[in-house]
């Protein structure tokens, strides 16, 4: 029996779904997945996945006609079960329209469209919450990604072309949510450049942030390069895998690092690790301002600070992050 998983949330959410995919694959073989066009390359090479259906829900596949078309395609596959990690009406409706007899979702989703409902334990890590859909007990599982030999070759060539050798530090300064962005990455990179090279990872939308960092390092005579405009998601994950440590906001690269086993320093501002999206490795560190009464201010972090001061991020210093990097031991262990 091939199961279907419908996960069309953000990139990080898709990565955090991989332990669920693995749990289902161990029972019934590789699963099929409906996910966003952006996230599809992350799952197309995954060992737990048989087939990926890219669904560009905000682009070319927007609207009811495309939804019904995809539902017809899925109906022809005759899935016995669909698992719905993303608590959206569109996902629930898609499984129902596809005529899938068993539809498993969370009680705070669209339960009238589900046949099996699970409690979503807000106190658990998101990975454990998602595993509950398959009746798997919390186990400290980590996400996983599979890069191809071609990805590794290209990343190796990219690093060699810029004279970057381990140990280097990867920085991920971006986030689609403005209040999740720590504002001092350029200063951090300048301080680190005396010890190590810097590689900036992110999407094309992060290119301006990356330029600020590479230019700041260059002015001091250090080595820094950006992969934001040239590397794919899987290749960015491979860069993170090659890095000694990743410094990141509460965004998708955090989960990439968890998937490839790289020590992570995660800077949290408007959101908190208690939401269930923090790092969980023994060498990982979280940098955050405890005791700020306005924090957290929303589930995702708004575009701008509702109070106008953004203290949750501006109060976190470069020294705070440098100390967290030291606590991982990453730069020492690879020297």
N, C-alpha and C positions, 0 to 999 in steps of 0.2 A: 504494500500500500504506500503510495507516494502522498505525503502530506503537503499542504500549501501553507506558507507563512506570508502574511501581508503586512509589510512594515515600510510605510512611506513617510516616516518622520525624518528628523535631521540626521546628518551623517553620523554623528556620535551615537545616536540611538540605534542606528543600523549596526554599527560595530558591536554595541552592547548586546545585540540580539544573537550574536554568533554562538554563545554557549547554548542557547535554546535550540538553534539549528543543529548543533552537534548532538544534543540529547535526543532530539527527534530522529536524527539520522542513525543513531545507534540502535534504535528500536525497529525502524522500518526502511532503512536505506536513505540515501540522499533526498533532500526535500527540494521543492520548487518554491521560488520566492517572487513576490511582487514587491518592487521597491522603486525608488525614484531613479530617474535617468542618471543623476549625479552619483548616486550610491551604487549603481549596478556594477561598475568595474571592481568594487571591493568584494562583491560576492560571486562574481562570475568564475573566479579561480578557487573559490573556497571548497575544501574537500567534502563538506557536508551538504553542498548544493548541487543539484542535478541541472536545474535550468533557472534562469532569471528572466522575469518579464519586466522590462523597464516601463515605468509609468510616469510620464512627465505631466503631473497633475496640474501644475501651474503654467504649463507651456502648451505644446502642441496637442497634448491629450486632455486639455481642459474641456469641461462640459459634459453633459449627459450622454451625448452621442458616443463619445469615446469611452465613457464609463460602461455603457451597455455593450459596446464592441468588445472591450476587454473581458467583460463578464461572459460573453458568448464564447470567447476563446478558452477561458478557464472551464466553462461548463463542458466543453468537448473533452477535457482531460479527465473528467469523472473522479475528481478527488473525493476521498471519503471524509477528510477532516481538514479544516482550516484553523490556523492559530492567528490571533489578532492582537499583537502586542501594542499597536498604536490605537489609542482609544478615540477613534474618529468615526463619524457617521459614514464617511465615504468608504472606509475600509470595511466596516460592518455591512454596508449595503452591497459592496462588491461581492463579498462572500455569499450573501443571501441570494443576490441575482444570479450568481454562478451555480446555484442549486446544490451547494455543498452541504451534505446532511448533518455533519458535526461541525459546529462553529464555536470556537473556544475563545472567550474574552474575559475582561475584568468587569467586576460589578459596577465600577464607576464609569463604564463605557456605555455602549448602546445595548443594554442587556436584553431588550425585546427582540433583537436580531440575533442573539446568541442562543445556542442550545445548551451550552455548559458555561457556567459563570464561576470565576475564581475571585477570591478576595485579594485586593492589592494592598500588601502590607507596606505602608508608607515608611516604616522604620527600617526596612531592608535596603540593601544596595539594589540598584536597578537590575543588575544581572540576576540576582536572586528572585526579584519580583517576577521577571520574565520567565525564569525557570519554573515558577509555580504553575504556569499555564500547562506545563507537561508533568505536573505533580512531582517535580524534582526538588528535594530539600536543599536549603542553602548549604553551599560547600566551599565558598571562597573562590569560585571559578573565575578565570580571567578570560577576556575576549581573545579572538584569534583572527589573523589575516594570512592569506597566502599570496606571496609575490612570486612572479615567474622568473626563470633564469634570465630572460631578456630584461626584466626590470632591474635585476641585480647588475647585469652588465652595463646598462645605461647609467645607473647610479655610480658605479665604479668609474666610468669614463667621466661623468660630471665632476666627481670629486677630484680626480686626477687632473682634469683640465684646469681646475682652480687651485691646484697644489694644496688640497685639503687632505690631511691624514689624521687618523685617530691618534690620541683622543681629541675630539672636538665637541663643542656644545651646540645643540640644536635649540633654536628659539622659535616659538609660534606666537607672534604678537597679536594675531587677529581674532575676531569674533564677529558674527553678524549682529550681536547685541552690544551696543556701544558701552554700556556700563560694566561689561565683563572685561574690557580692555585695560590692562595695567599700563600706565603711561610712561614708564621709565625703561623700556627695553633698550633704547639706544645707549643710555647711560650704563646699564648693566653690561651691554656688549663691550663698551669701551673699557670697563674694569676687567672683564674676562680676557680681553684680547692680549693682555700681557702674558697670559698663561696658555692660551689655546686658540684655535681657529673657531669661527662662528659660521653656522649654516642656518639661514632663515627658511622656515617652511610655512606653507599656507597656500591659499588659492590665489588666482589672478587679482581678486579684489583686495588682497593684502600687499600688493606690490609696492604701494606708496609707503606703507609702514616699513616694509623690508628695505626700501631705499634709504629711509632715514637711518636705519641701523647700519647698513653697509657703508654709507657715507661717513657716519660718525667714527666707525672703526678705521676706515681708510685714512681719515685725517690724522689719526694717531699712529699710523704705520702698521696696523694689524691686518689680519686676513679675515675677511667676511664675504660671504656670497649668498645670494638669494636664489632659491629654487621656485619661488612663487609663480613665476610666469612660464616656467619651462618643464616642471615635473608634474606627472600625473599623481593621483591620490596614492596608488600603490607604490610608486617610486618615492613619494614623500614618506610613506611608511618605512620604506627601506632605508632612507636617509636617517630617519629616527632610530632605526635598528642599529645603524652603524655608529650613532652618536654615543658619547659617554653618558650624557644626561640630556633630558629635554626640559626646558622651562616653558610653560604654557599657561594660558588662561583656562577657564572652564569652557573648553571648546573641543571640537573633534580631535585635534592632535593629541590631547590628553589620552583619549581612548585608543588611538593608534599606538602610542607608547606602551600602554598596558597590554596591547595585543602582541607586540614584538618584544616585550620584556626589558625595555629600557627604563632605568630609574627616572622618576618624574618629579619635578617641582611644579606644583599646580598653584597658581595665584587665584584666589577666590575673593570677589568683591561683593557684588549685588546678590549673588547666590551663595549657598553654603553646601559643604559636602554632605550634610545631613539630608539633603534632598535625594541622595543615593547615587550621585554621579562622580564622586571623588575617586582618586587613585586608591588602590588597596594592596600594593606591593610592600614588602618589609622595608625596602630602602626608599620608598616614596615619601615625599614631604608636602604638606599643605601650608601655604603662607596666607594668612587672613587676619583681619582685625576683629578680635573678640570683643564682645560687649557693646558694640555700636547699636543703639536702640532701633535705628531705621533699617537694619539689616537682618534678614533678606527683605528686599523691597518688592520682589515678584518671583514668579516661578522660573522665568528665563532671564530676567535682567532687562530693564527697558533700554531704549536707545540713549536716553540722557537721564541724569540723576533727577528724580522727582523733587528733591530739595535744593538742587543746584550746587551742592558742594562736593559730591563724589568722594567723600572722605574714606569710604570703604576701600578705594584703590589708591587715592593720593596719599593716604597715611602709611602705606606699605613702602618701605624704603628699599633702595638698592642693597643696602647692608643686610636687610631682612632676607632678601632672596639669595644673596651670596652665602649667608650662614646656612640656609637650607640646602644649597648645592654642596657645601662642605659636609653637611650631615649625611648626605647620600653616600659619600666616600667615592663617588664615581670618578672624579678626576685623579684621585690618588691611586685607585686600583688599576687604572689603565696606563699609568706612567711607567 
